[in-house]
Amino acid sequence: MAIQMVAKEDLVSHIGTKFDPSDWITLDQERINNFADCTEDHQFIHIDEQKAAQTPFGGTIAHGFLTLSLLSHFLGQSIEITGSRMGVNYGLNRVRFTDPVRVDSRLRARFVLDDVVPIQGGIQMVWKVTVECEGSDKPVLIAEWLGRRYV
């Protein structure tokens, strides 16, 4: 997918815009294990393939927070905001993990710019985010994500 370039000063005119989706990324067992090591979350459903095979999921699933942590990557695959020196995560108003992410699933995200508000030294953006799993009609994550850009 092509990354859409949007100047910081033009963001207000993009409120309501549905940007092209990010590229697909695969959540393989190695990535899930590495995330477990980073977060110290070693629940069997994420890392023990044999025990997880006995669950209704039929195998390991990714951590919900792993999927959430990919939002910055996904955004960078869809949109580049020019005219600012840095961006930071500011928080989330709402997050729902709506379906499990089974090992080796391919995910991508779609973004809609919901609001842009001036703040001291920059702007705050509200993004409506939907993370999709290839081959599924149901999203795996929906969120309202706050980001800030500083000049």
C-alpha angles and dihedrals in degrees: 000000000000117000111237113228115217125177114230091237091054097052095097089062088055096058106130093022116141104214123208113272123262123254118276119265126194120227101209127177093262092057091047091049092048090051090050089053093048094049099032088235102136099159108159094240088070104039113017106079095186097049092041090053087066093059127086087262092064093221144008122321131203121255112261088230090055089059090046092049090059093065093095090051092047093049090052088054091056110030138025115195110207128199099048129096097216145358129213137188110250100181147274129276095193136007129176127179096209101177135013119260108227120210114278093022118146116228137188134171137228122206133202118187104230103176144353120204128181115240131178106292096002147350139298120220130198114209127193103213130192120184113203131200116217111253095017129103091203120078118235095213137018121185147163103223128191120210133174131209122198129201 
